[in-house]
Amino acid sequence: MAKPKLRKFDPANYLKSDKDLALYLEACLKEGGDDPAFIAAALGDIARARGISDLAEKTGMTRAGLYKALGKDGNPSFGAVLKVMRAMGLEFHIAPQR
């Protein structure tokens, strides 16, 4: 029996609309808890969906810097996270824990 050909799942392929991006990041924030690398990687997924080059231009960061900061081992500063979120058209909101 032939082995099925599997492809690695890439969330960036499914993030089409602004609503998709916001819901994905919200779900990752809930799932990731206190893991900053998980959140950075989620932002990286969104960045790839939106286009790294465009995001680099909007943030004033380099493409390489964005890949490094928003990769699975990335550790971006809070300022960089806010800059990236704004450039993506996302807002940061605070609410009491449920």
C-alpha positions as protocol buffer text, in pm:
chain_id: "A"
residue {
  index: 1
  type: MET
  ca { x: 0 y: 0 z: 0 }
}
residue {
  index: 2
  type: ALA
  ca { x: 136 y: 343 z: -96 }
}
residue {
  index: 3
  type: LYS
  ca { x: 207 y: 594 z: 177 }
}
residue {
  index: 4
  type: PRO
  ca { x: -16 y: 901 z: 164 }
}
residue {
  index: 5
  type: LYS
  ca { x: 162 y: 1223 z: 77 }
}
residue {
  index: 6
  type: LEU
  ca { x: 125 y: 1462 z: 365 }
}
residue {
  index: 7
  type: ARG
  ca { x: 203 y: 1828 z: 369 }
}
residue {
  index: 8
  type: LYS
  ca { x: 296 y: 2029 z: 675 }
}
residue {
  index: 9
  type: PHE
  ca { x: 1 y: 2234 z: 798 }
}
residue {
  index: 10
  type: ASP
  ca { x: 59 y: 2607 z: 755 }
}
residue {
  index: 11
  type: PRO
  ca { x: -204 y: 2833 z: 913 }
}
residue {
  index: 12
  type: ALA
  ca { x: -91 y: 3121 z: 691 }
}
residue {
  index: 13
  type: ASN
  ca { x: -261 y: 2945 z: 398 }
}
residue {
  index: 14
  type: TYR
  ca { x: -599 y: 2984 z: 567 }
}
residue {
  index: 15
  type: LEU
  ca { x: -580 y: 3339 z: 700 }
}
residue {
  index: 16
  type: LYS
  ca { x: -757 y: 3528 z: 424 }
}
residue {
  index: 17
  type: SER
  ca { x: -962 y: 3805 z: 583 }
}
residue {
  index: 18
  type: ASP
  ca { x: -902 y: 4056 z: 862 }
}
residue {
  index: 19
  type: LYS
  ca { x: -1158 y: 3866 z: 1066 }
}
residue {
  index: 20
  type: ASP
  ca { x: -965 y: 3540 z: 1013 }
}
residue {
  index: 21
  type: LEU
  ca { x: -647 y: 3709 z: 1138 }
}
residue {
  index: 22
  type: ALA
  ca { x: -813 y: 3852 z: 1447 }
}
residue {
  index: 23
  type: LEU
  ca { x: -988 y: 3526 z: 1539 }
}
residue {
  index: 24
  type: TYR
  ca { x: -669 y: 3327 z: 1487 }
}
residue {
  index: 25
  type: LEU
  ca { x: -462 y: 3558 z: 1707 }
}
residue {
  index: 26
  type: GLU
  ca { x: -732 y: 3564 z: 1975 }
}
residue {
  index: 27
  type: ALA
  ca { x: -744 y: 3182 z: 1978 }
}
residue {
  index: 28
  type: CYS
  ca { x: -364 y: 3165 z: 1997 }
}
residue {
  index: 29
  type: LEU
  ca { x: -357 y: 3410 z: 2288 }
}
residue {
  index: 30
  type: LYS
  ca { x: -603 y: 3188 z: 2475 }
}
residue {
  index: 31
  type: GLU
  ca { x: -424 y: 2865 z: 2382 }
}
residue {
  index: 32
  type: GLY
  ca { x: -69 y: 2993 z: 2425 }
}
residue {
  index: 33
  type: GLY
  ca { x: -117 y: 3122 z: 2777 }
}
residue {
  index: 34
  type: ASP
  ca { x: 211 y: 3263 z: 2903 }
}
residue {
  index: 35
  type: ASP
  ca { x: 425 y: 3127 z: 2619 }
}
residue {
  index: 36
  type: PRO
  ca { x: 568 y: 3430 z: 2435 }
}
residue {
  index: 37
  type: ALA
  ca { x: 727 y: 3212 z: 2165 }
}
residue {
  index: 38
  type: PHE
  ca { x: 385 y: 3065 z: 2080 }
}
residue {
  index: 39
  type: ILE
  ca { x: 237 y: 3414 z: 2041 }
}
residue {
  index: 40
  type: ALA
  ca { x: 538 y: 3534 z: 1839 }
}
residue {
  index: 41
  type: ALA
  ca { x: 498 y: 3233 z: 1608 }
}
residue {
  index: 42
  type: ALA
  ca { x: 126 y: 3311 z: 1567 }
}
residue {
  index: 43
  type: LEU
  ca { x: 216 y: 3667 z: 1469 }
}
residue {
  index: 44
  type: GLY
  ca { x: 466 y: 3515 z: 1226 }
}
residue {
  index: 45
  type: ASP
  ca { x: 187 y: 3307 z: 1069 }
}
residue {
  index: 46
  type: ILE
  ca { x: -19 y: 3622 z: 1026 }
}
residue {
  index: 47
  type: ALA
  ca { x: 279 y: 3812 z: 888 }
}
residue {
  index: 48
  type: ARG
  ca { x: 339 y: 3543 z: 626 }
}
residue {
  index: 49
  type: ALA
  ca { x: -30 y: 3547 z: 534 }
}
residue {
  index: 50
  type: ARG
  ca { x: -17 y: 3924 z: 489 }
}
residue {
  index: 51
  type: GLY
  ca { x: 324 y: 3933 z: 322 }
}
residue {
  index: 52
  type: ILE
  ca { x: 651 y: 3979 z: 507 }
}
residue {
  index: 53
  type: SER
  ca { x: 787 y: 4237 z: 261 }
}
residue {
  index: 54
  type: ASP
  ca { x: 485 y: 4462 z: 300 }
}
residue {
  index: 55
  type: LEU
  ca { x: 497 y: 4427 z: 678 }
}
residue {
  index: 56
  type: ALA
  ca { x: 871 y: 4506 z: 682 }
}
residue {
  index: 57
  type: GLU
  ca { x: 803 y: 4826 z: 491 }
}
residue {
  index: 58
  type: LYS
  ca { x: 519 y: 4931 z: 723 }
}
residue {
  index: 59
  type: THR
  ca { x: 712 y: 4860 z: 1043 }
}
residue {
  index: 60
  type: GLY
  ca { x: 1053 y: 4982 z: 933 }
}
residue {
  index: 61
  type: MET
  ca { x: 1197 y: 4644 z: 1029 }
}
residue {
  index: 62
  type: THR
  ca { x: 1392 y: 4418 z: 794 }
}
residue {
  index: 63
  type: ARG
  ca { x: 1243 y: 4101 z: 651 }
}
residue {
  index: 64
  type: ALA
  ca { x: 1516 y: 3899 z: 821 }
}
residue {
  index: 65
  type: GLY
  ca { x: 1447 y: 4074 z: 1150 }
}
residue {
  index: 66
  type: LEU
  ca { x: 1076 y: 3995 z: 1123 }
}
residue {
  index: 67
  type: TYR
  ca { x: 1142 y: 3630 z: 1042 }
}
residue {
  index: 68
  type: LYS
  ca { x: 1377 y: 3605 z: 1339 }
}
residue {
  index: 69
  type: ALA
  ca { x: 1149 y: 3789 z: 1584 }
}
residue {
  index: 70
  type: LEU
  ca { x: 831 y: 3613 z: 1474 }
}
residue {
  index: 71
  type: GLY
  ca { x: 968 y: 3263 z: 1429 }
}
residue {
  index: 72
  type: LYS
  ca { x: 903 y: 2971 z: 1660 }
}
residue {
  index: 73
  type: ASP
  ca { x: 1210 y: 3062 z: 1868 }
}
residue {
  index: 74
  type: GLY
  ca { x: 1154 y: 3437 z: 1841 }
}
residue {
  index: 75
  type: ASN
  ca { x: 1143 y: 3665 z: 2139 }
}
residue {
  index: 76
  type: PRO
  ca { x: 1033 y: 4007 z: 2013 }
}
residue {
  index: 77
  type: SER
  ca { x: 1012 y: 4306 z: 2243 }
}
residue {
  index: 78
  type: PHE
  ca { x: 666 y: 4421 z: 2345 }
}
residue {
  index: 79
  type: GLY
  ca { x: 724 y: 4735 z: 2139 }
}
residue {
  index: 80
  type: ALA
  ca { x: 797 y: 4523 z: 1832 }
}
residue {
  index: 81
  type: VAL
  ca { x: 481 y: 4319 z: 1891 }
}
residue {
  index: 82
  type: LEU
  ca { x: 271 y: 4635 z: 1911 }
}
residue {
  index: 83
  type: LYS
  ca { x: 436 y: 4780 z: 1599 }
}
residue {
  index: 84
  type: VAL
  ca { x: 371 y: 4458 z: 1405 }
}
residue {
  index: 85
  type: MET
  ca { x: 10 y: 4435 z: 1524 }
}
residue {
  index: 86
  type: ARG
  ca { x: -62 y: 4795 z: 1423 }
}
residue {
  index: 87
  type: ALA
  ca { x: 100 y: 4742 z: 1083 }
}
residue {
  index: 88
  type: MET
  ca { x: -124 y: 4437 z: 1037 }
}
residue {
  index: 89
  type: GLY
  ca { x: -430 y: 4646 z: 1111 }
}
residue {
  index: 90
  type: LEU
  ca { x: -493 y: 4472 z: 1444 }
}
residue {
  index: 91
  type: GLU
  ca { x: -572 y: 4640 z: 1775 }
}
residue {
  index: 92
  type: PHE
  ca { x: -461 y: 4535 z: 2120 }
}
residue {
  index: 93
  type: HIS
  ca { x: -742 y: 4523 z: 2381 }
}
residue {
  index: 94
  type: ILE
  ca { x: -744 y: 4438 z: 2748 }
}
residue {
  index: 95
  type: ALA
  ca { x: -1032 y: 4268 z: 2927 }
}
residue {
  index: 96
  type: PRO
  ca { x: -1075 y: 4109 z: 3271 }
}
residue {
  index: 97
  type: GLN
  ca { x: -1000 y: 3738 z: 3285 }
}
residue {
  index: 98
  type: ARG
  ca { x: -1301 y: 3513 z: 3281 }
}
